[in-house]
């Protein structure tokens, strides 16, 4: 180890021993003293990926299976990336591959050794993602956490912005079995403390235990160390196979994510930290859903999994435990997981909307609360983030937001809110909304819409995110997918009045969240994806009850839809499984017909991508195959203009009264980024002539921060 490395390590240990306040002074192998703010003129520069990304997963390999390619894309940009593993992943203690084509020798169980082998595989995969060489060296260090516990921190020496943190708590050793010595048992209060399972080669030498509160604090301390602007974690409410059936996901994934929720709520209460967003990922339920990645991305993802799995079985690392996870070598694709990445929350594309004429609003969950930005006029600067009234202590606003505009210009913003509670039975998730006091004015308090799930709330809170529509009188109806995967709705009895009871609208096996839009005649359309097709509900006349569900005849989608009113119908956009290409169709209602008529699906062209696609009259925005924000102007060839910025959640789009399109996304830096596109020309743009040179017409402005850094420093905090 070099003198510089020893000096940095000494600084780390000295800083960490002084407690949570001190651990914020050092991370990633170099100092993190505050840097001068960028010059204001930098706001006109094109957006690039910035921020600090931190993943928290239950087991070694959850990140590779369920968060890639987001993970590898983030590492490739050079931003600070850290992954925290809550458990040791020791399983049954056997690092063996057994299948028709692989038969490793059977050895005695050794939990510490298997935990070390999985660590070796993770270090190899991250080194390969960061440097192209699985053998790149790591610096392994033990740091104190809380309550006498310790964690291992690994720094990749060739890329010190890449870190791994091993909390080394004991895993459940069962997907859904009721084992008290587990994260689930600790969360539910079945054990007073959970012990550690130390890997055989870990620099952490002394076993420890965490109470529930200490585990939450230990994770919050890691947040304080790394100061993330994007936190990625798993789904805390994946649901059950039936009301009293088995969990749809591994219990460690589910309860680990709940510990992360509690830690983010605690971390958000600290001073001096940056804003942060949270992104949740689907895990085991991907097994039964269509693939979302194209072949190239799936193959790249599989390559990193094979490195982790030690598929070549060559002793390149010299560890007696082994150089990777041989269980995964049996099937490195998982249950088709190398072909898929899905977000369990934050897929709505309606989080940006128009208020009074010329005024725009954009919403996002930051710091566990709802933030918003405003642009008062087309030629004005964006302002924000400001915050809606805070939720009660012990609650957090989940990722994602949707909006609806009332006829008088007021905006209602909708989200889901989680109550963390101190007892397991009181943990729950509910839909909430807040309404502007007047057009262009501040927002009033949050109001609960409750949940259509009435039993076993702590376990089944697997509802989707709410979407809403307002009729010509201002009466709001809220739609949501319940945990049984059917469509439910609540409607105000009159404008401004209380909501009636939840109504059942039918449908089965719904995936993602429903989307709604209104055609030029004032008739409401609503669409929801299943794992095989798309279902429709429509109004035969303005103000009439929704009828349906109707089959659309559309093929399977990746599960995320967007809808916008266009001409005499509604344009529906989605991605094609296995390629990620964007497909659109126009839905119209014919008087007397029982179901909407859909035009033949047409692709938007260009390469595929993944995640939600936002759509407005002449503009589509989404995540390109490279993971970056991209927009398209229909009729252009090639189709997509790509930025150099990764983002979180879903994009949003609006069309100004003059026809100018605007797209927005929340960057990994937790800042709002926007781009504008020109008014479409009355005649199609001809295809470019063959030859070198830029073929894609750029937006009239590139993606850029909506609010200058100097203004961000003065942004209002929640009161």
C-alpha positions as CSV (number, residue, x, y, z in Angstrom):
1,X,0.0,0.0,0.0
2,X,1.3,3.4,-1.0
3,X,2.0,6.2,1.5
4,X,-0.9,8.2,0.1
5,X,-3.2,5.2,0.6
6,X,-2.1,4.6,4.1
7,X,-2.6,8.3,4.9
8,X,-6.1,8.2,3.5
9,X,-6.9,5.1,5.4
10,X,-5.7,6.6,8.6
11,X,-7.8,9.7,8.0
12,X,-10.9,7.4,7.4
13,X,-10.4,5.5,10.6
14,X,-9.8,8.7,12.6
15,X,-12.9,10.4,11.2
16,X,-15.2,7.3,11.7
17,X,-14.3,6.8,15.3
18,X,-15.8,10.2,16.3
19,X,-19.3,9.1,15.4
20,X,-22.0,9.9,12.9
21,X,-21.0,13.6,12.7
22,X,-17.4,12.7,11.8
23,X,-18.1,10.1,9.2
24,X,-19.3,12.6,6.7
25,X,-15.8,14.0,6.3
26,X,-14.3,11.2,4.4
27,X,-15.4,8.7,1.8
28,X,-14.5,7.2,-1.6
29,X,-10.8,7.3,-0.8
30,X,-10.5,11.0,-0.8
31,X,-11.7,14.1,1.1
32,X,-15.2,15.4,0.6
33,X,-14.8,18.9,1.8
34,X,-17.4,21.3,0.3
35,X,-16.5,22.5,-3.2
36,X,-17.1,26.0,-4.5
37,X,-20.4,26.3,-6.4
38,X,-20.1,26.2,-10.2
39,X,-20.3,29.4,-11.9
40,X,-23.8,30.5,-13.0
41,X,-22.9,30.3,-16.6
42,X,-22.5,26.5,-16.2
43,X,-26.2,26.2,-16.1
44,X,-26.3,26.7,-19.9
45,X,-24.0,23.7,-20.4
46,X,-25.6,20.4,-21.5
47,X,-26.5,18.1,-18.6
48,X,-24.3,15.2,-17.8
49,X,-24.6,12.5,-15.1
50,X,-23.8,14.0,-11.7
51,X,-24.5,13.1,-8.1
52,X,-23.8,10.3,-5.7
53,X,-25.5,7.0,-6.1
54,X,-26.0,4.5,-3.3
55,X,-27.6,1.1,-3.7
56,X,-28.8,-0.9,-0.6
57,X,-29.7,-4.6,-1.2
58,X,-30.3,-7.6,1.0
59,X,-27.9,-10.0,-0.6
60,X,-24.8,-10.1,-2.7
61,X,-26.1,-10.5,-6.3
62,X,-29.4,-8.6,-5.8
63,X,-27.8,-5.5,-7.4
64,X,-26.4,-7.5,-10.4
65,X,-29.7,-9.3,-11.0
66,X,-32.2,-6.5,-10.3
67,X,-30.5,-3.1,-10.6
68,X,-28.4,-3.6,-13.7
69,X,-27.9,-2.1,-16.2
70,X,-28.6,1.0,-14.1
71,X,-25.6,0.0,-11.9
72,X,-23.1,-0.5,-14.7
73,X,-24.3,2.6,-16.5
74,X,-23.7,4.7,-13.4
75,X,-20.2,3.3,-12.8
76,X,-19.3,4.0,-16.4
77,X,-20.0,7.7,-16.0
78,X,-17.5,8.1,-13.2
79,X,-19.9,9.3,-10.5
80,X,-19.5,8.1,-7.0
81,X,-21.2,4.7,-6.7
82,X,-21.5,2.6,-3.5
83,X,-23.5,-0.6,-2.8
84,X,-24.5,-1.6,0.7
85,X,-25.2,-5.3,1.4
86,X,-27.4,-5.7,4.5
87,X,-26.8,-9.5,5.0
88,X,-23.9,-11.7,4.5
89,X,-25.9,-13.9,2.1
90,X,-24.6,-17.0,3.8
91,X,-27.6,-19.2,2.8
92,X,-26.9,-22.9,3.6
93,X,-23.1,-22.4,3.6
94,X,-22.4,-24.4,0.5
95,X,-20.6,-22.8,-2.4
96,X,-21.4,-25.6,-4.9
97,X,-22.9,-25.8,-8.4
98,X,-25.2,-28.8,-8.9
99,X,-27.0,-29.2,-12.3
100,X,-27.0,-31.6,-15.2
101,X,-24.0,-29.8,-16.7
102,X,-22.2,-28.7,-13.5
103,X,-21.4,-31.0,-10.5
104,X,-19.0,-29.5,-7.9
105,X,-17.8,-31.7,-5.1
106,X,-20.0,-31.8,-2.0
107,X,-18.3,-30.3,1.1
108,X,-19.4,-29.5,4.6
109,X,-21.4,-26.4,5.1
110,X,-19.3,-23.3,6.0
111,X,-21.4,-20.1,6.2
112,X,-18.4,-17.8,6.7
113,X,-16.6,-19.3,3.8
114,X,-19.6,-19.0,1.5
115,X,-20.2,-15.4,2.5
116,X,-16.5,-14.7,1.6
117,X,-16.9,-16.4,-1.8
118,X,-19.9,-14.2,-2.6
119,X,-17.9,-11.1,-1.6
120,X,-15.1,-12.2,-3.9
121,X,-17.6,-12.6,-6.7
122,X,-19.1,-9.2,-6.2
123,X,-15.7,-7.5,-6.0
124,X,-14.8,-9.2,-9.3
125,X,-18.0,-8.1,-11.0
126,X,-17.6,-4.5,-9.8
127,X,-13.9,-4.4,-10.8
128,X,-14.9,-5.6,-14.3
129,X,-17.7,-3.0,-14.6
130,X,-15.3,-0.3,-13.5
131,X,-11.9,-1.2,-15.0
132,X,-12.6,-4.1,-17.4
133,X,-10.5,-6.4,-15.2
134,X,-11.9,-8.6,-12.5
135,X,-8.5,-8.8,-10.8
136,X,-8.4,-5.0,-9.9
137,X,-7.3,-4.6,-6.3
138,X,-9.5,-3.5,-3.4
139,X,-8.6,-1.9,-0.1
140,X,-10.7,-3.7,2.7
141,X,-11.3,-1.8,6.0
142,X,-13.4,-2.3,9.1
143,X,-15.3,0.7,10.4
144,X,-17.5,1.1,13.5
145,X,-21.2,1.6,13.0
146,X,-23.4,1.7,16.1
147,X,-24.1,-0.3,19.2
148,X,-20.7,-2.0,19.0
149,X,-21.2,-3.2,15.5
150,X,-18.8,-2.9,12.5
151,X,-19.0,-2.9,8.8
152,X,-16.5,-3.7,6.1
153,X,-15.8,-1.0,3.5
154,X,-14.1,-1.9,0.3
155,X,-12.5,0.8,-2.0
156,X,-11.6,-0.1,-5.6
157,X,-8.0,1.3,-5.8
158,X,-8.1,1.9,-9.5
159,X,-11.5,3.7,-9.2
160,X,-11.8,4.9,-5.6
161,X,-15.2,6.4,-6.3
162,X,-16.5,2.8,-6.4
163,X,-17.1,1.4,-2.9
164,X,-18.8,-1.6,-1.3
165,X,-20.2,-1.7,2.3
166,X,-20.8,-5.0,4.0
167,X,-23.2,-4.8,7.0
168,X,-22.9,-8.7,7.5
169,X,-26.2,-9.2,9.3
170,X,-27.5,-12.8,9.3
171,X,-29.8,-13.6,6.4
172,X,-33.2,-15.5,6.7
173,X,-31.8,-18.6,5.0
174,X,-35.3,-19.1,3.6
175,X,-37.3,-17.3,0.9
176,X,-40.5,-17.1,2.9
177,X,-40.1,-19.3,6.0
178,X,-40.9,-17.7,9.3
179,X,-37.4,-17.7,10.7
180,X,-37.2,-15.3,13.7
181,X,-33.4,-14.8,13.3
182,X,-33.8,-12.6,10.2
183,X,-34.5,-9.1,9.1
184,X,-38.2,-10.0,9.1
185,X,-38.0,-11.3,12.6
186,X,-36.1,-8.2,13.7
187,X,-38.5,-5.8,12.0
188,X,-41.6,-7.7,13.4
189,X,-40.2,-7.8,16.9
190,X,-39.9,-11.6,17.1
191,X,-36.3,-11.2,18.3
192,X,-34.8,-8.4,20.3
193,X,-31.6,-8.3,18.2
194,X,-30.2,-9.9,15.1
195,X,-26.7,-11.3,15.1
196,X,-23.9,-11.0,12.5
197,X,-22.5,-13.6,10.1
198,X,-18.9,-12.5,9.3
199,X,-17.3,-13.6,6.1
200,X,-14.1,-15.6,6.6
201,X,-11.8,-13.1,5.1
202,X,-13.5,-9.9,6.4
203,X,-11.4,-7.4,8.4
204,X,-14.4,-7.3,10.8
205,X,-13.3,-9.8,13.4
206,X,-15.7,-9.3,16.4
207,X,-19.3,-10.6,16.1
208,X,-22.0,-8.2,17.0
209,X,-25.8,-7.8,17.2
210,X,-28.2,-5.0,16.2
211,X,-31.5,-4.2,17.7
212,X,-34.1,-2.9,15.3
213,X,-33.3,0.7,16.1
214,X,-29.5,0.1,15.9
215,X,-29.9,-1.5,12.5
216,X,-31.9,1.5,11.2
217,X,-29.2,3.9,12.7
218,X,-26.3,1.9,11.2
219,X,-27.8,2.2,7.7
220,X,-28.6,5.9,8.3
221,X,-24.9,6.4,9.4
222,X,-23.8,4.9,6.0
223,X,-26.1,7.5,4.3
224,X,-24.4,10.2,6.4
225,X,-21.0,8.9,5.3
226,X,-21.7,8.9,1.5
227,X,-24.3,11.7,1.3
228,X,-26.2,10.1,-1.7
229,X,-28.4,12.1,-4.0
230,X,-29.9,8.9,-5.4
231,X,-30.7,5.9,-3.2
232,X,-31.6,2.6,-4.9
233,X,-33.3,-0.2,-3.0
234,X,-35.7,-3.1,-3.4
235,X,-39.5,-3.2,-3.0
236,X,-40.8,-3.1,0.6
237,X,-44.3,-4.1,-0.5
238,X,-44.2,-6.8,-3.3
239,X,-47.4,-8.5,-2.0
240,X,-48.4,-12.1,-1.7
241,X,-49.6,-14.8,-4.0
242,X,-53.0,-14.5,-2.4
243,X,-54.2,-12.7,0.8
244,X,-52.7,-15.2,3.1
245,X,-50.2,-16.8,0.7
246,X,-46.5,-16.8,0.3
247,X,-44.6,-13.6,-0.4
248,X,-44.0,-12.8,-4.0
249,X,-40.4,-11.8,-3.2
250,X,-37.7,-13.0,-0.9
251,X,-38.5,-11.9,2.6
252,X,-35.0,-10.3,3.0
253,X,-35.6,-8.2,-0.1
254,X,-38.9,-6.9,1.3
255,X,-37.8,-6.3,4.9
256,X,-34.4,-5.0,4.0
257,X,-36.2,-2.4,1.9
258,X,-38.3,-1.5,5.0
259,X,-35.2,-0.9,7.0
260,X,-33.9,1.3,4.2
261,X,-37.2,3.3,4.3
262,X,-36.8,3.8,8.1
263,X,-33.1,4.8,7.6
264,X,-34.0,7.3,4.9
265,X,-36.6,8.9,7.1
266,X,-34.1,9.2,9.9
267,X,-31.3,10.5,7.6
268,X,-33.7,13.1,6.1
269,X,-34.0,14.7,9.5
270,X,-30.3,15.5,9.6
271,X,-29.0,18.9,8.7
272,X,-26.5,19.8,6.0
273,X,-27.1,16.9,3.6
274,X,-28.0,17.2,-0.1
275,X,-31.4,16.4,-1.4
276,X,-32.0,12.8,-2.4
277,X,-34.5,10.7,-4.3
278,X,-35.3,7.0,-3.9
279,X,-35.7,4.4,-6.6
280,X,-37.3,1.0,-5.9
281,X,-36.6,-2.1,-8.0
282,X,-38.7,-5.2,-8.7
283,X,-36.9,-8.5,-7.8
284,X,-38.4,-12.0,-8.0
285,X,-41.8,-10.9,-9.5
286,X,-39.8,-10.2,-12.8
287,X,-39.8,-14.0,-13.3
288,X,-43.4,-14.0,-14.6
289,X,-43.2,-10.7,-16.6
290,X,-42.1,-10.0,-20.2
291,X,-38.4,-9.0,-20.6
292,X,-37.6,-5.3,-20.7
293,X,-34.0,-5.3,-22.1
294,X,-32.8,-5.7,-25.6
295,X,-30.5,-8.6,-26.5
296,X,-27.3,-6.5,-26.2
297,X,-28.1,-5.1,-22.8
298,X,-29.2,-8.6,-21.6
299,X,-25.9,-10.2,-22.8
300,X,-23.8,-7.5,-21.1
301,X,-25.7,-8.0,-17.9
302,X,-25.2,-11.7,-18.1
303,X,-21.5,-11.3,-18.5
304,X,-21.2,-9.5,-15.2
305,X,-23.3,-12.2,-13.5
306,X,-21.0,-14.9,-14.9
307,X,-18.0,-13.1,-13.5
308,X,-19.8,-13.0,-10.1
309,X,-20.7,-16.7,-10.4
310,X,-17.1,-17.7,-11.0
311,X,-18.4,-19.5,-14.1
312,X,-14.9,-20.4,-15.4
313,X,-13.9,-21.9,-12.0
314,X,-10.3,-20.7,-12.4
315,X,-8.5,-19.9,-9.2
316,X,-7.6,-16.4,-10.1
317,X,-8.2,-14.9,-6.6
318,X,-6.2,-17.3,-4.4
319,X,-9.0,-17.4,-1.8
320,X,-9.7,-20.8,-0.1
321,X,-13.4,-19.8,-0.1
322,X,-13.5,-19.5,-3.8
323,X,-13.6,-16.6,-6.3
324,X,-17.4,-16.3,-6.7
325,X,-20.8,-17.8,-6.1
326,X,-21.0,-21.2,-7.6
327,X,-24.7,-21.6,-6.8
328,X,-25.3,-18.8,-9.4
329,X,-23.0,-20.6,-11.9
330,X,-25.8,-23.2,-12.1
331,X,-28.1,-20.6,-13.7
332,X,-26.5,-17.1,-14.1
333,X,-29.5,-15.9,-15.9
334,X,-31.6,-16.4,-12.8
335,X,-35.3,-16.8,-13.8
336,X,-34.7,-14.7,-16.9
337,X,-33.6,-11.8,-14.7
338,X,-30.7,-10.9,-16.9
339,X,-33.2,-9.8,-19.5
340,X,-35.1,-7.4,-17.2
341,X,-35.0,-4.3,-15.1
342,X,-38.2,-2.9,-13.5
343,X,-39.0,-0.1,-11.1
344,X,-41.7,-0.8,-8.6
345,X,-42.5,2.8,-8.0
346,X,-42.1,6.2,-9.6
347,X,-43.2,5.2,-13.2
348,X,-45.9,7.9,-13.6
349,X,-45.2,10.4,-16.4
350,X,-47.8,13.0,-15.4
351,X,-45.7,14.7,-12.7
352,X,-45.2,17.8,-14.8
353,X,-48.3,19.8,-15.8
354,X,-49.7,23.3,-16.7
355,X,-51.4,25.4,-14.1
356,X,-52.7,28.9,-15.0
357,X,-51.9,29.8,-18.6
358,X,-48.2,29.7,-19.2
359,X,-47.3,28.4,-15.8
360,X,-45.7,25.0,-15.4
361,X,-45.3,22.7,-12.3
362,X,-43.1,19.7,-11.8
363,X,-43.2,17.4,-8.8
364,X,-40.8,14.8,-7.3
365,X,-40.4,13.0,-4.0
366,X,-37.2,14.3,-2.4
367,X,-36.0,13.6,1.1
368,X,-39.2,11.6,1.8
369,X,-41.4,14.7,1.1
370,X,-43.0,16.1,-2.0
371,X,-41.0,18.8,-3.7
372,X,-42.1,21.0,-6.6
373,X,-40.6,23.4,-9.1
374,X,-42.5,26.2,-11.0
375,X,-41.9,28.1,-14.2
376,X,-44.2,31.2,-13.9
377,X,-44.1,32.0,-17.6
378,X,-42.6,30.7,-20.9
379,X,-39.8,33.3,-20.8
380,X,-39.2,33.0,-17.0
381,X,-36.7,30.9,-15.1
382,X,-37.6,27.8,-13.2
383,X,-37.8,28.1,-9.4
384,X,-37.4,25.5,-6.7
385,X,-37.4,23.1,-5.3
386,X,-40.0,24.1,-2.7
387,X,-41.9,21.6,-0.6
388,X,-45.5,20.8,0.0
389,X,-46.6,20.7,3.7
390,X,-44.7,17.9,5.3
391,X,-46.2,14.5,6.3
392,X,-46.4,13.5,9.9
393,X,-43.3,12.2,11.7
394,X,-42.7,8.5,11.0
395,X,-44.2,8.7,7.5
396,X,-42.6,9.2,4.1
397,X,-43.8,10.1,0.7
398,X,-42.9,7.2,-1.7
399,X,-41.1,7.7,-5.0
400,X,-43.3,9.0,-7.8
401,X,-46.1,11.6,-8.3
402,X,-49.0,12.2,-10.6
403,X,-51.2,15.2,-11.2
404,X,-54.5,16.3,-12.5
405,X,-55.6,19.8,-13.4
406,X,-59.0,21.1,-12.4
407,X,-61.1,23.3,-14.7
408,X,-60.3,26.4,-12.7
409,X,-56.5,25.9,-13.1
410,X,-55.8,24.4,-9.7
411,X,-53.6,21.3,-9.5
412,X,-54.0,18.2,-7.4
413,X,-50.9,16.1,-6.8
414,X,-51.2,12.5,-5.8
415,X,-48.7,10.0,-4.3
416,X,-48.4,7.1,-1.9
417,X,-47.4,7.6,1.7
418,X,-45.8,4.9,3.9
419,X,-46.4,4.8,7.7
420,X,-43.3,3.2,9.2
421,X,-44.7,2.7,12.7
422,X,-42.9,1.2,15.7
423,X,-44.9,-2.1,15.5
424,X,-45.1,-4.4,12.5
425,X,-48.9,-4.5,12.3
426,X,-49.0,-0.7,12.0
427,X,-46.8,-0.5,8.9
428,X,-48.9,0.5,5.9
429,X,-49.1,2.3,2.6
430,X,-51.9,4.6,1.5
431,X,-52.8,7.0,-1.3
432,X,-52.7,10.7,-0.6
433,X,-53.4,14.0,-2.4
434,X,-52.8,17.7,-1.9
435,X,-54.7,20.5,-3.7
436,X,-53.8,24.0,-4.5
437,X,-55.6,26.6,-2.4
438,X,-56.2,28.7,-5.5
439,X,-54.8,28.7,-9.1
440,X,-51.1,29.5,-8.9
441,X,-51.2,29.5,-5.1
442,X,-49.5,27.3,-2.4
443,X,-50.7,23.8,-1.7
444,X,-52.9,22.8,1.2
445,X,-52.3,19.8,3.5
446,X,-52.2,16.2,2.5
447,X,-55.4,14.3,2.6
448,X,-55.6,10.5,2.9
449,X,-57.5,8.4,0.3
450,X,-56.7,5.3,2.3
451,X,-56.2,2.0,0.5
452,X,-58.6,-0.5,-1.2
453,X,-56.8,-3.3,0.7
454,X,-58.5,-3.8,4.0
455,X,-56.8,-6.9,5.4
456,X,-53.2,-7.6,6.4
457,X,-52.1,-4.1,5.5
458,X,-48.6,-4.5,6.7
459,X,-47.9,-7.4,4.4
460,X,-50.1,-6.7,1.3
461,X,-49.7,-2.9,0.8
462,X,-48.8,-3.8,-2.8
463,X,-51.1,-1.3,-4.4
464,X,-49.9,0.7,-7.3
465,X,-49.6,4.5,-7.5
466,X,-52.8,6.6,-7.9
467,X,-53.7,8.4,-11.1
468,X,-56.6,10.8,-11.3
469,X,-58.8,12.8,-13.6
470,X,-61.2,15.7,-13.0
471,X,-64.5,16.2,-14.9
472,X,-65.9,19.4,-16.3
473,X,-67.3,20.4,-12.9
474,X,-64.0,19.8,-11.0
475,X,-65.0,16.5,-9.4
476,X,-61.9,14.2,-9.0
477,X,-61.8,10.5,-9.6
478,X,-58.8,8.5,-8.4
479,X,-57.8,5.2,-10.0
480,X,-55.4,2.6,-8.5
481,X,-54.3,-1.0,-9.0
482,X,-55.0,-2.9,-5.8
483,X,-52.9,-5.7,-4.3
484,X,-55.2,-8.3,-6.0
485,X,-54.2,-6.6,-9.3
486,X,-57.7,-5.3,-10.2
487,X,-58.7,-1.7,-10.9
488,X,-60.3,0.3,-8.1
489,X,-61.7,3.9,-8.0
490,X,-62.8,6.6,-5.6
491,X,-64.8,9.6,-6.7
492,X,-65.8,12.8,-5.0
493,X,-69.5,13.2,-4.5
494,X,-69.2,16.8,-5.6
495,X,-66.4,19.2,-6.4
496,X,-64.4,19.8,-3.2
497,X,-66.4,17.2,-1.3
498,X,-65.3,14.0,0.4
499,X,-64.5,10.9,-1.7
500,X,-67.0,8.0,-1.8
501,X,-66.0,4.4,-1.1
502,X,-63.7,2.4,-3.3
503,X,-65.4,0.9,-6.3
504,X,-64.4,-2.2,-8.2
505,X,-63.9,-1.7,-11.9
506,X,-62.6,-5.2,-12.7
507,X,-59.7,-6.4,-14.7
508,X,-57.3,-9.2,-13.7
509,X,-53.5,-9.6,-13.5
510,X,-52.9,-5.9,-13.9
511,X,-49.3,-4.7,-14.0
512,X,-47.8,-1.3,-13.4
513,X,-50.2,1.6,-12.9
514,X,-53.3,2.6,-14.9
515,X,-53.1,5.7,-17.2
516,X,-55.9,8.0,-18.2
517,X,-56.4,10.8,-20.7
518,X,-59.4,12.6,-22.2
519,X,-60.1,13.0,-26.0
520,X,-61.2,16.2,-27.7
521,X,-64.9,15.3,-27.1
522,X,-64.4,15.2,-23.4
523,X,-64.6,11.4,-23.1
524,X,-62.3,9.7,-20.6
525,X,-60.1,6.8,-21.5
526,X,-58.3,4.5,-19.0
527,X,-55.7,1.8,-19.9
528,X,-53.9,-0.8,-17.8
529,X,-51.4,-3.4,-18.9
530,X,-51.4,-7.1,-18.0
531,X,-48.6,-9.5,-18.5
532,X,-50.1,-10.4,-22.0
533,X,-52.0,-7.4,-23.3
534,X,-53.6,-4.1,-22.5
535,X,-57.2,-3.6,-21.1
536,X,-59.3,-0.5,-21.7
537,X,-62.1,1.3,-19.9
538,X,-63.9,4.3,-21.6
539,X,-66.7,6.7,-21.3
540,X,-69.3,6.3,-24.0
541,X,-70.1,10.0,-23.5
542,X,-68.6,12.9,-21.4
543,X,-69.5,12.5,-17.8
544,X,-70.8,9.0,-18.2
545,X,-69.5,6.1,-16.0
546,X,-66.5,4.2,-17.3
547,X,-67.4,1.0,-19.0
548,X,-65.1,-2.0,-19.4
549,X,-62.7,-3.6,-19.2
550,X,-62.4,-4.2,-22.9
551,X,-59.8,-6.2,-24.7
552,X,-57.7,-4.1,-27.0
553,X,-56.0,-6.8,-28.9
554,X,-52.6,-5.2,-28.3
555,X,-49.6,-7.4,-27.7
556,X,-47.7,-7.8,-24.5
557,X,-45.9,-4.7,-23.3
558,X,-43.1,-4.2,-20.7
559,X,-45.9,-3.1,-18.3
560,X,-45.5,0.7,-18.3
561,X,-48.0,2.8,-20.4
562,X,-48.5,6.5,-21.1
563,X,-51.5,8.2,-22.6
564,X,-52.2,11.7,-23.9
565,X,-55.2,13.2,-25.7
566,X,-54.6,13.8,-29.4
567,X,-57.0,14.8,-32.1
568,X,-60.3,12.9,-31.6
569,X,-58.7,10.2,-29.6
570,X,-56.0,9.2,-27.1
571,X,-52.5,8.2,-28.1
572,X,-51.1,5.3,-26.1
573,X,-47.4,4.6,-25.9
574,X,-45.5,1.6,-24.6
575,X,-42.3,-0.5,-25.1
576,X,-42.1,-3.8,-26.9
577,X,-40.7,-6.7,-24.7
578,X,-37.3,-8.0,-25.8
579,X,-36.3,-5.0,-27.8
580,X,-37.5,-2.0,-25.7
581,X,-38.6,-0.1,-28.9
582,X,-41.3,2.5,-28.4
583,X,-44.7,1.7,-29.9
584,X,-47.7,4.0,-30.2
585,X,-51.3,3.5,-31.2
586,X,-54.3,5.9,-31.5
587,X,-57.5,4.9,-29.6
588,X,-60.8,6.4,-30.7
589,X,-64.4,5.9,-29.5
590,X,-67.0,5.2,-32.1
591,X,-70.6,6.0,-31.1
592,X,-72.4,2.8,-30.4
593,X,-69.3,0.7,-30.4
594,X,-68.7,-1.3,-27.1
595,X,-64.9,-0.8,-27.1
596,X,-62.4,1.7,-28.4
597,X,-61.0,1.3,-31.8
598,X,-57.2,1.2,-31.9
599,X,-55.0,2.0,-34.9
600,X,-52.3,-0.5,-35.9
601,X,-49.3,-0.2,-33.5
602,X,-46.4,1.8,-35.0
603,X,-42.8,2.0,-33.7
604,X,-41.2,5.3,-33.1
605,X,-38.0,4.0,-34.7
606,X,-34.4,3.9,-33.4
607,X,-32.9,1.6,-30.9
608,X,-34.8,0.4,-27.8
609,X,-34.5,1.4,-24.2
610,X,-36.3,0.7,-21.0
611,X,-38.6,2.3,-18.5
612,X,-41.5,4.6,-18.9
613,X,-42.0,6.8,-22.0
614,X,-43.6,10.2,-21.6
615,X,-45.8,11.4,-24.4
616,X,-47.4,14.7,-25.5
617,X,-48.7,15.9,-28.8
618,X,-45.5,15.8,-30.9
619,X,-42.9,14.7,-28.4
620,X,-41.8,11.4,-26.8
621,X,-39.2,11.2,-24.0
622,X,-37.7,8.1,-22.4
623,X,-34.6,6.2,-21.4
624,X,-32.4,5.2,-24.3
625,X,-30.6,1.8,-24.4
626,X,-27.6,3.5,-22.9
627,X,-29.7,4.6,-19.9
628,X,-29.6,8.3,-20.8
629,X,-32.5,10.7,-21.3
630,X,-33.6,10.9,-24.9
631,X,-36.4,12.6,-26.9
632,X,-37.8,12.1,-30.3
633,X,-39.7,14.3,-32.8
634,X,-41.9,11.9,-34.8
635,X,-41.0,11.8,-38.5
636,X,-37.3,12.3,-37.9
637,X,-34.7,9.8,-39.0
638,X,-32.9,8.6,-36.9
639,X,-35.6,8.9,-34.3
640,X,-34.0,9.7,-31.0
641,X,-31.8,12.5,-29.7
642,X,-29.8,11.2,-26.7
643,X,-28.4,13.3,-23.9
644,X,-25.4,12.4,-21.7
645,X,-27.4,12.3,-18.5
646,X,-28.7,9.3,-16.6
647,X,-31.8,9.9,-14.5
648,X,-34.1,8.3,-12.0
649,X,-37.8,7.5,-12.2
650,X,-39.8,8.4,-15.3
651,X,-39.6,11.5,-17.6
652,X,-42.5,13.9,-18.1
653,X,-43.6,16.0,-21.1
654,X,-45.9,18.9,-21.8
655,X,-46.8,21.0,-24.8
656,X,-47.0,24.8,-24.5
657,X,-49.9,26.7,-26.1
658,X,-47.5,27.8,-28.9
659,X,-46.7,24.1,-29.7
660,X,-43.3,24.0,-28.1
661,X,-42.6,20.7,-26.4
662,X,-40.8,20.5,-23.1
663,X,-39.4,17.3,-21.5
664,X,-38.2,17.0,-17.9
665,X,-36.3,14.3,-15.8
666,X,-34.9,14.1,-12.3
667,X,-31.2,13.6,-12.6
668,X,-29.1,11.3,-10.3
669,X,-28.1,14.6,-8.7
670,X,-31.7,15.1,-7.4
671,X,-32.0,18.2,-9.6
672,X,-34.7,18.9,-12.2
673,X,-33.3,18.8,-15.8
674,X,-35.3,20.0,-18.9
675,X,-35.1,20.3,-22.6
676,X,-37.3,22.0,-25.2
677,X,-38.2,21.0,-28.7
678,X,-39.3,23.3,-31.6
679,X,-42.9,23.6,-32.8
680,X,-43.4,20.9,-35.4
681,X,-43.3,22.0,-39.0
682,X,-46.5,21.5,-41.1
683,X,-44.6,19.2,-43.5
684,X,-42.6,16.1,-42.6
685,X,-38.9,16.6,-42.2
686,X,-37.1,14.8,-45.0
687,X,-34.7,12.0,-44.2
688,X,-31.0,13.2,-44.0
689,X,-28.7,12.6,-46.9
690,X,-26.3,9.7,-46.5
691,X,-22.8,10.5,-45.2
692,X,-21.1,11.8,-42.1
693,X,-22.4,14.5,-39.8
694,X,-25.2,14.8,-37.2
695,X,-28.4,13.2,-38.5
696,X,-30.6,13.8,-35.6
697,X,-32.1,17.3,-35.2
698,X,-31.3,18.5,-31.7
699,X,-33.8,20.1,-29.4
700,X,-33.8,23.8,-29.5
701,X,-32.0,23.7,-26.1
702,X,-30.0,20.7,-24.8
703,X,-30.9,19.1,-21.5
704,X,-29.8,21.4,-18.7
705,X,-30.4,22.1,-15.1
706,X,-33.7,23.8,-14.7
707,X,-32.5,25.9,-11.7
708,X,-29.0,27.4,-11.5
709,X,-26.8,26.1,-8.7
710,X,-26.8,29.4,-7.0
711,X,-30.5,29.4,-6.9
712,X,-30.5,25.8,-5.7
713,X,-28.5,26.8,-2.7
714,X,-31.3,29.1,-1.7
715,X,-34.1,26.7,-2.3
716,X,-36.7,26.5,0.4
717,X,-36.7,23.6,2.9
718,X,-39.8,22.0,4.4
719,X,-41.3,23.9,7.2
